Amino acid sequence: MDLYTRNALECSEITTKNYSTSFSMGVRLLDPKFRPPIYAIYGFVRFADEIVDTFHDQDKARLLRTFREQTYEAIAGGMSTNPILHSYQWVVNTYHIDKSLIDAFLKSMEMDLEKKTFSLEEYQEYIYGSAEVVGLMCLRVFYAGQDEEYQRLLPAARKLGEAFQKVNFLRDMRSDQKERGRMYFPEVDFESFDQQAKDRIEKEIWEDFQGAFPGIKTLNKDARLGVYLAYRYYLELLKKIKSEPPENLQEYRFSVSNQKKLVLLAKAILRNKFDWM
């Protein structure tokens, strides 16, 4: 690997650590060979998400359009002067990430610019593009050249991404509505979000987690611990949200404490080591 590519990958690692301590913790538990490509995937999706969620005083549509064009130029040419895009093209070209996954992701980012409420079909499409395909990109890294294993684990990877995104929707409900005017859950109104709607959504997420867990258990050991920790972290976050009344989700953003994260980390290491999952 040349110096420029190594430097670009380090930029993606820094980006990941700056934006998400929890995700960074999970990546550090992966086999070292997986860390650079996973950091690169996160850096790419993080930058796209920043465009649509943060740059309120900019022309977001133009920025996202330029980002899309530069992404495909980087992949086609095997090079970008943007280190985040250069590291991402390296992953795409090295691990043969399917273009349809990238298309779906960028489509969901475009939906964030256009949509404020979602039908059931749009909700499912958005979750697939914004979360499930990211899990599938990571799965392709974990099982490079192993198409049979990739296909076997694909349904569970999609379910895990779906569960993660729905937990994010609940956690970020206040900021999504008040800062961006969005409500992702179909047929749910922010002002009348009640216990019945909350229970229904939480049940749906729990079923997604149940659908994902058998796949996590059978991941190769080089990848399993990091993915399992992320699973446990989000499951804990769901439990915390579940214990709160619906009106609190409209006022606060809930998280898992650093102390609890350390406890989850210790338990995950032990369970993974002794196959106690």
C-alpha positions in Angstrom: 0.0 0.0 0.0 1.4 3.4 -1.0 2.0 6.2 1.5 -0.9 8.4 0.2 -3.4 5.5 0.7 -2.1 4.8 4.2 -2.4 8.4 5.1 -6.0 8.6 3.7 -7.0 5.5 5.7 -5.6 7.2 8.8 -7.8 10.2 8.1 -10.8 7.9 8.0 -9.7 6.4 11.4 -9.4 9.9 12.9 -12.8 10.8 11.6 -14.4 7.7 13.1 -12.8 8.3 16.5 -13.8 12.0 16.5 -17.4 11.2 15.6 -18.2 8.0 17.5 -16.4 6.6 20.5 -18.8 3.7 20.6 -18.3 2.6 17.0 -14.5 3.1 17.4 -14.5 0.8 20.4 -16.2 -1.9 18.4 -13.7 -1.5 15.5 -10.8 -1.9 17.9 -12.1 -5.3 18.8 -12.0 -6.5 15.2 -8.9 -8.3 13.8 -6.4 -5.6 12.7 -6.8 -6.5 9.0 -10.4 -5.4 9.2 -9.9 -2.0 10.9 -8.7 0.2 8.0 -11.5 -0.8 5.6 -14.2 -0.5 8.3 -12.9 3.0 9.3 -13.0 3.9 5.6 -16.6 2.9 5.3 -17.6 4.8 8.4 -15.7 7.9 7.2 -17.6 7.9 3.9 -21.1 7.5 5.4 -20.3 10.0 8.2 -19.3 12.7 5.7 -22.5 12.2 3.6 -24.6 12.3 6.8 -22.9 15.5 7.8 -23.9 17.2 4.6 -27.6 16.4 5.0 -27.8 16.9 8.8 -25.4 19.6 9.7 -24.6 22.1 7.0 -27.8 24.2 7.4 -26.3 27.4 6.0 -25.1 25.7 2.8 -26.7 24.4 -0.4 -27.0 20.8 0.8 -28.4 19.5 -2.5 -25.4 20.9 -4.4 -22.9 19.6 -1.8 -24.5 16.1 -1.9 -24.6 16.1 -5.7 -20.9 17.0 -5.8 -20.1 14.4 -3.2 -21.9 11.7 -5.3 -20.1 12.7 -8.4 -16.7 12.7 -6.7 -17.4 9.3 -5.1 -18.0 7.6 -8.4 -15.1 9.5 -10.1 -12.8 8.2 -7.2 -14.1 4.6 -7.6 -13.7 4.7 -11.4 -10.2 6.3 -11.3 -8.9 4.6 -8.2 -7.9 7.9 -6.8 -9.2 11.1 -5.1 -7.5 14.1 -3.6 -10.2 13.9 -0.8 -8.6 11.5 1.6 -12.0 10.2 2.9 -13.1 9.4 -0.7 -9.7 8.0 -1.6 -9.9 5.5 1.3 -13.5 4.6 0.5 -12.6 3.9 -3.2 -9.8 1.7 -2.0 -12.3 -0.3 0.0 -14.8 -0.5 -2.9 -12.2 -1.6 -5.4 -10.3 -3.9 -3.0 -13.3 -5.7 -1.6 -15.6 -5.4 -4.6 -18.4 -3.6 -2.9 -21.4 -3.7 -5.1 -22.4 -0.4 -6.7 -26.1 -1.0 -5.9 -25.2 -0.7 -2.2 -23.6 2.7 -2.8 -26.5 3.8 -4.9 -29.0 2.8 -2.2 -27.0 4.7 0.5 -26.8 7.9 -1.5 -30.5 7.7 -2.4 -31.3 7.6 1.3 -29.2 10.7 1.9 -31.1 12.4 -0.9 -34.4 11.4 0.8 -33.1 13.3 3.9 -33.0 16.5 1.8 -36.5 16.0 0.4 -38.6 14.1 2.9 -40.0 15.2 6.3 -42.5 12.3 6.8 -42.3 8.8 5.4 -44.8 6.3 4.1 -44.2 2.6 5.1 -42.6 1.9 1.7 -40.4 5.0 2.0 -39.5 4.2 5.5 -38.3 0.7 4.5 -36.4 2.1 1.5 -34.7 4.7 3.7 -33.6 2.1 6.4 -32.3 -0.2 3.7 -30.2 2.5 2.1 -29.0 4.3 5.2 -28.3 1.4 7.5 -28.7 -2.1 6.1 -26.3 -1.5 3.1 -23.7 -0.2 5.5 -23.8 -3.5 7.3 -23.6 -5.3 4.0 -20.5 -3.3 3.0 -18.9 -4.4 6.3 -20.0 -8.0 5.8 -18.3 -8.0 2.4 -15.0 -6.9 4.0 -15.4 -9.7 6.6 -16.0 -12.3 3.9 -14.0 -11.1 1.0 -14.1 -13.7 -1.8 -16.5 -15.9 0.3 -19.8 -15.4 -1.5 -21.5 -18.4 0.0 -20.8 -17.2 3.6 -21.8 -13.6 2.6 -25.1 -14.7 1.2 -25.8 -16.9 4.3 -25.2 -14.0 6.7 -26.8 -11.3 4.5 -30.4 -11.5 6.1 -29.0 -11.2 9.7 -26.7 -8.3 8.7 -29.7 -6.5 7.2 -31.7 -7.1 10.4 -28.9 -5.8 12.6 -28.6 -2.6 10.5 -32.4 -2.2 10.6 -32.4 -2.5 14.4 -29.6 0.0 14.9 -31.3 2.5 12.7 -34.6 2.3 14.4 -33.0 2.7 17.8 -31.3 5.8 16.4 -34.7 7.1 15.2 -36.1 6.8 18.8 -33.0 8.2 20.4 -32.8 11.2 18.0 -36.6 11.8 17.8 -36.3 15.2 19.5 -33.5 16.6 17.3 -34.9 15.1 14.1 -38.2 16.8 14.7 -37.1 20.1 16.2 -33.9 20.8 14.2 -34.8 19.1 10.9 -38.6 18.7 10.9 -38.4 15.0 10.3 -40.4 12.0 11.6 -39.2 8.7 10.1 -41.8 6.4 11.7 -44.8 6.1 9.3 -48.2 7.0 10.6 -46.6 8.5 13.8 -47.0 12.1 14.7 -44.5 13.8 17.0 -47.1 15.8 18.9 -49.2 12.8 19.6 -46.5 10.1 20.1 -48.0 7.9 22.8 -47.2 4.7 24.7 -49.1 2.5 22.2 -46.9 3.8 19.3 -43.8 3.5 21.3 -44.6 -0.1 22.4 -45.3 -1.0 18.7 -42.0 0.4 17.5 -40.0 -1.2 20.4 -41.5 -4.6 19.7 -40.5 -4.2 16.0 -36.9 -3.4 17.0 -36.8 -6.3 19.4 -37.8 -8.7 16.6 -35.1 -7.2 14.4 -32.5 -7.9 17.1 -33.8 -11.5 17.4 -33.4 -11.9 13.7 -29.9 -10.6 13.7 -28.5 -12.6 16.7 -28.1 -16.0 15.1 -25.9 -14.5 12.4 -23.7 -12.7 15.0 -23.2 -16.0 16.8 -21.9 -17.6 13.6 -19.6 -14.8 12.4 -15.9 -15.7 12.1 -14.1 -15.0 15.3 -11.9 -12.3 13.6 -15.1 -10.1 13.3 -17.5 -11.5 15.9 -16.4 -9.6 19.1 -16.7 -6.1 17.5 -20.1 -6.8 16.0 -21.3 -8.4 19.2 -20.3 -5.4 21.3 -22.2 -3.1 19.0 -25.2 -5.4 19.3 -25.0 -5.3 23.1 -24.6 -1.6 23.2 -27.6 -0.9 21.0 -29.7 -3.5 22.9 -28.8 -1.7 26.2 -29.8 1.6 24.6 -33.1 0.1 23.6 -33.7 -1.2 27.1 -33.0 2.3 28.5 -35.4 3.9 26.0 -38.0 1.3 26.8 -38.0 2.2 30.5 -38.8 5.9 29.7 -42.3 7.3 29.0 -42.9 8.5 25.5 -42.9 12.2 26.4 -39.3 11.9 27.6 -38.1 10.9 24.1 -39.5 14.2 23.0 -37.3 16.1 25.5 -34.1 14.2 25.9 -31.5 12.2 23.9 -30.6 9.1 25.8 -27.3 7.3 25.7 -25.4 4.5 27.5 -23.0 5.8 30.2 -19.2 5.2 29.8 -19.3 3.1 32.9 -22.0 0.8 31.5 -20.1 0.6 28.2 -17.1 -0.7 30.0 -19.2 -3.3 31.8 -20.7 -4.3 28.4 -17.2 -4.6 26.9 -15.9 -6.8 29.7 -19.0 -9.1 29.4 -18.7 -9.2 25.6 -15.0 -10.3 25.8 -15.8 -13.1 28.2 -18.8 -14.3 26.3 -16.9 -14.3 23.0 -13.9 -16.1 24.5 -15.9 -18.9 26.1 -18.7 -19.1 23.4 -21.3 -18.1 26.0 -23.5 -16.2 23.5 
